[in-house]
Amino acid sequence: MFTRLSTALVCFGAVALAGCAQPWQQFQPGADQSAVISKFGPPREVYDLPDGGKRLMWPTQPMGETTTAADVDGSGKVQSLRQVLQPNEFYRAQIGSWTRNDVLVNFGRPVETSYFPLMKREVWTYRYLEDNVWYMMYSFYFDDSGVLRLTQKTPDPLHDPDRRSFF
């Protein structure tokens, strides 16, 4: 009896989660930016794109793990809407060619910045949730001329039960 009940609950939970669309998945390309803004509110960050469009961003940093980004063309039509703080977006960063500005436009303002003088590297760090399970930090290391030289992902100490007493 207990096994049947457990199996039924697991199946019900999986079906319920499968039907949950993320807010950024509710819009199709070609939608008007006003519909997106009415859903998410005014964007907290806006960046110019090379093609003359804009990137509108709604970050949940410093404590959240998501940043929703809408790419809008010059006529105000949404080209794409997605969550950008995730591995497949981070892995697009090109070491040796991306700059601070590229990282800023693609991911928004970092949750934390620091400078390591011995390495001569400025580091920008973002919180994110990997595979909807692991709380992680993704860091971009820039040289003194602002060029991306290294990336790194590490567990987020904010969610480490062994280290919580230190924060």
Backbone hydrogen bonds in HBPLUS format (Angstrom, degrees):
<---DONOR---> <-ACCEPTOR-->    atom                        ^
c    i                          cat <-CA-CA->   ^        H-A-AA   ^      H-
h    n   atom  resd res      DA  || num        DHA   H-A  angle D-A-AA Bond
n    s   type  num  typ     dist DA aas  dist angle  dist       angle   num
A0005-LEU N   A0001-MET O   3.03 MM   4  6.31 161.0  2.07 153.4 158.6     1
A0006-SER N   A0002-PHE O   2.90 MM   4  6.11 162.2  1.94 151.4 156.4     2
A0007-THR N   A0003-THR O   2.94 MM   4  6.08 163.3  1.97 148.6 153.2     3
A0008-ALA N   A0004-ARG O   2.90 MM   4  6.07 158.8  1.94 147.1 153.3     4
A0009-LEU N   A0005-LEU O   2.94 MM   4  6.17 158.8  1.99 150.8 156.2     5
A0010-VAL N   A0006-SER O   2.98 MM   4  6.20 160.7  2.01 152.6 157.6     6
A0011-CYS N   A0007-THR O   2.97 MM   4  6.17 164.8  2.00 151.7 155.8     7
A0012-PHE N   A0008-ALA O   2.90 MM   4  6.07 160.0  1.94 148.1 154.1     8
A0013-GLY N   A0009-LEU O   2.92 MM   4  6.08 160.8  1.96 148.0 153.2     9
A0014-ALA N   A0010-VAL O   2.96 MM   4  6.20 157.3  2.01 150.1 156.1    10
A0015-VAL N   A0011-CYS O   2.99 MM   4  6.21 161.6  2.03 151.9 156.4    11
A0016-ALA N   A0012-PHE O   2.90 MM   4  6.08 159.7  1.94 150.8 156.9    12
A0017-LEU N   A0013-GLY O   2.95 MM   4  6.10 160.7  1.99 148.8 153.6    13
A0018-ALA N   A0014-ALA O   2.98 MM   4  6.09 149.8  2.08 142.6 151.1    14
A0020-CYS N   A0017-LEU O   3.12 MM   3  5.29 163.2  2.15 108.5 113.7    15
A0025-GLN N   A0022-GLN O   2.87 MM   3  5.34 154.4  1.93 117.5 126.0    16
A0026-GLN N   A0023-PRO O   3.32 MM   3  5.67 167.8  2.34 112.4 114.8    17
A0031-ALA N   A0028-GLN O   3.16 MM   3  5.97 153.0  2.24 145.5 146.7    18
A0030-GLY N   A0078-VAL O   2.68 MM  48  5.17 166.9  1.69 155.3 160.0    19
A0078-VAL N   A0031-ALA O   2.74 MM  47  5.35 172.3  1.74 166.5 168.9    20
A0035-ALA N   A0032-ASP O   3.03 MM   3  5.68 141.6  2.18 116.5 125.2    21
A0033-GLN N   A0076-GLY O   2.84 MM  43  5.52 155.7  1.90 173.4 170.4    22
A0037-ILE N   A0033-GLN O   2.90 MM   4  6.17 163.6  1.93 156.5 161.3    23
A0038-SER N   A0034-SER O   2.89 MM   4  5.99 148.1  2.00 138.3 147.0    24
A0039-LYS N   A0035-ALA O   3.17 MM   4  6.36 139.3  2.34 135.3 145.1    25
A0039-LYS N   A0036-VAL O   3.11 MM   3  5.14 126.2  2.42  94.6 108.6    26
A0040-PHE N   A0036-VAL O   2.90 MM   4  6.15 166.0  1.91 159.3 162.3    27
A0041-GLY N   A0037-ILE O   2.64 MM   4  4.85 141.5  1.78 135.6 143.4    28
A0044-ARG N   A0057-MET O   2.94 MM  13  6.05 134.7  2.15 157.4 170.5    29
A0045-GLU N   A0057-MET O   3.30 MM  12  5.05 152.8  2.37 138.4 138.4    30
A0057-MET N   A0045-GLU O   2.81 MM  12  5.05 153.3  1.88 160.9 157.6    31
A0047-TYR N   A0055-ARG O   2.93 MM   8  5.09 155.6  1.99 140.5 148.7    32
A0055-ARG N   A0047-TYR O   2.74 MM   8  5.09 154.9  1.80 150.2 157.3    33
A0049-LEU N   A0053-GLY O   2.95 MM   4  5.17 167.5  1.97 136.2 133.0    34
A0052-GLY N   A0049-LEU O   3.08 MM   3  5.63 160.4  2.12 125.7 126.5    35
A0054-LYS N   A0072-VAL O   2.85 MM  18  5.26 152.6  1.92 147.2 156.5    36
A0072-VAL N   A0054-LYS O   2.82 MM  18  5.26 170.8  1.82 162.6 165.8    37
A0056-LEU N   A0070-ALA O   2.83 MM  14  5.09 165.4  1.85 152.5 153.4    38
A0070-ALA N   A0056-LEU O   2.81 MM  14  5.09 159.3  1.85 148.4 155.6    39
A0058-TRP N   A0068-THR O   2.83 MM  10  5.13 155.3  1.89 151.9 159.1    40
A0068-THR N   A0058-TRP O   3.21 MM  10  5.13 159.7  2.25 128.0 123.7    41
A0060-THR N   A0066-THR O   2.89 MM   6  5.63 140.5  2.04 172.7 169.6    42
A0064-GLY N   A0060-THR O   2.87 MM   4  4.54 143.8  2.00 129.7 126.6    43
A0084-VAL N   A0067-THR O   2.93 MM  17  5.80 162.7  1.96 170.5 167.6    44
A0069-ALA N   A0082-ARG O   2.77 MM  13  5.52 166.1  1.79 166.1 170.3    45
A0082-ARG N   A0069-ALA O   2.98 MM  13  5.52 158.5  2.03 150.6 156.4    46
A0071-ASP N   A0080-SER O   2.87 MM   9  5.29 156.8  1.92 147.1 155.0    47
A0079-GLN N   A0071-ASP O   2.65 MM   8  5.40 170.8  1.66 159.5 162.6    48
A0073-ASP N   A0077-LYS O   2.92 MM   4  5.52 163.2  1.95 153.8 153.8    49
A0076-GLY N   A0073-ASP O   2.98 MM   3  5.44 165.6  2.00 118.8 122.5    50
A0089-GLU N   A0086-GLN O   3.00 MM   3  5.58 138.3  2.18 118.5 129.9    51
A0090-PHE N   A0086-GLN O   3.01 MM   4  6.25 164.4  2.04 153.9 159.0    52
A0091-TYR N   A0087-PRO O   2.85 MM   4  5.93 164.1  1.88 165.6 167.9    53
A0092-ARG N   A0089-GLU O   3.14 MM   3  5.52 159.1  2.19 110.2 116.7    54
A0093-ALA N   A0090-PHE O   3.07 MM   3  5.85 163.3  2.10 122.8 127.2    55
A0097-SER N   A0094-GLN O   3.16 MM   3  5.68 163.1  2.19 127.4 131.5    56
A0098-TRP N   A0094-GLN O   2.89 MM   4  5.40 171.6  1.90 162.9 160.5    57
A0096-GLY N   A0148-LEU O   2.79 MM  52  5.58 159.8  1.83 153.2 158.9    58
A0148-LEU N   A0098-TRP O   2.81 MM  50  5.49 173.8  1.81 155.8 154.7    59
A0102-ASP N   A0099-THR O   3.09 MM   3  5.17 118.2  2.49  97.4 112.0    60
A0103-VAL N   A0099-THR O   3.15 MM   4  6.52 161.8  2.18 155.6 159.5    61
A0100-ARG N   A0146-GLY O   3.05 MM  46  5.62 128.9  2.32 148.5 158.8    62
A0104-LEU N   A0100-ARG O   2.84 MM   4  6.09 161.0  1.87 154.4 160.6    63
A0105-VAL N   A0101-ASN O   2.89 MM   4  6.05 168.0  1.90 154.2 156.4    64
A0106-ASN N   A0102-ASP O   3.00 MM   4  6.10 151.7  2.08 143.6 151.6    65
A0107-PHE N   A0103-VAL O   2.86 MM   4  5.83 152.1  1.94 152.6 158.6    66
A0108-GLY N   A0104-LEU O   2.73 MM   4  4.66 143.4  1.86 132.7 138.6    67
A0111-VAL N   A0125-THR O   2.85 MM  14  5.88 136.2  2.05 154.1 168.0    68
A0112-GLU N   A0125-THR O   3.38 MM  13  5.24 147.9  2.49 140.5 141.3    69
A0125-THR N   A0112-GLU O   2.89 MM  13  5.24 159.3  1.93 159.5 161.7    70
A0114-SER N   A0123-VAL O   2.95 MM   9  5.23 145.7  2.07 142.6 151.5    71
A0123-VAL N   A0114-SER O   2.75 MM   9  5.23 168.0  1.76 154.4 156.6    72
A0116-PHE N   A0121-ARG O   2.83 MM   5  5.35 170.0  1.84 162.4 164.0    73
A0120-LYS N   A0116-PHE O   2.79 MM   4  5.71 126.4  2.08 142.9 159.5    74
A0121-ARG N   A0116-PHE O   3.21 MM   5  5.35 158.6  2.26 137.1 142.1    75
A0122-GLU N   A0142-PHE O   2.96 MM  20  5.15 154.0  2.03 144.7 150.5    76
A0142-PHE N   A0122-GLU O   2.77 MM  20  5.15 166.0  1.79 155.7 160.6    77
A0124-TRP N   A0140-PHE O   2.96 MM  16  5.24 157.6  2.01 146.8 153.3    78
A0140-PHE N   A0124-TRP O   2.82 MM  16  5.24 155.7  1.88 150.7 158.9    79
A0126-TYR N   A0138-TYR O   2.88 MM  12  5.24 152.8  1.96 142.8 151.6    80
A0138-TYR N   A0126-TYR O   2.83 MM  12  5.24 158.6  1.87 150.5 157.8    81
A0128-TYR N   A0136-MET O   2.98 MM   8  5.40 157.0  2.03 146.0 144.7    82
A0136-MET N   A0128-TYR O   2.85 MM   8  5.40 175.9  1.85 167.6 167.2    83
A0130-GLU N   A0134-TRP O   2.76 MM   4  5.07 157.4  1.81 158.3 154.6    84
A0133-VAL N   A0130-GLU O   3.00 MM   3  5.90 168.3  2.01 126.2 129.6    85
A0134-TRP N   A0130-GLU O   3.03 MM   4  5.07 154.1  2.10 154.3 149.6    86
A0156-ASP N   A0135-TYR O   2.98 MM  21  5.46 166.1  2.00 128.5 125.4    87
A0137-MET N   A0154-THR O   2.71 MM  17  5.27 152.0  1.79 163.3 167.8    88
A0154-THR N   A0137-MET O   2.90 MM  17  5.27 155.6  1.96 148.3 156.3    89
A0139-SER N   A0152-GLN O   2.72 MM  13  5.12 169.3  1.73 160.7 164.6    90
A0152-GLN N   A0139-SER O   2.95 MM  13  5.12 144.2  2.09 142.1 146.6    91
A0141-TYR N   A0150-LEU O   2.80 MM   9  5.00 169.6  1.81 160.8 158.0    92
A0149-ARG N   A0141-TYR O   2.75 MM   8  5.68 177.0  1.75 166.1 166.6    93
A0143-ASP N   A0147-VAL O   2.94 MM   4  5.54 157.0  1.99 150.3 152.9    94
A0146-GLY N   A0143-ASP O   2.88 MM   3  5.33 162.8  1.91 118.1 122.7    95
A0159-HIS N   A0156-ASP O   3.09 MM   3  5.84 156.6  2.15 120.8 126.0    96
A0160-ASP N   A0157-PRO O   3.25 MM   3  4.94 171.1  2.26 102.7 104.5    97
A0163-ARG N   A0160-ASP O   3.00 MM   3  5.46 151.0  2.09 114.4 123.0    98
A0166-PHE N   A0163-ARG O   2.91 MM   3  5.57 159.6  1.95 122.2 128.8    99
A0167-PHE N   A0164-ARG O   3.16 MM   3  5.55 161.0  2.20 112.9 118.3   100
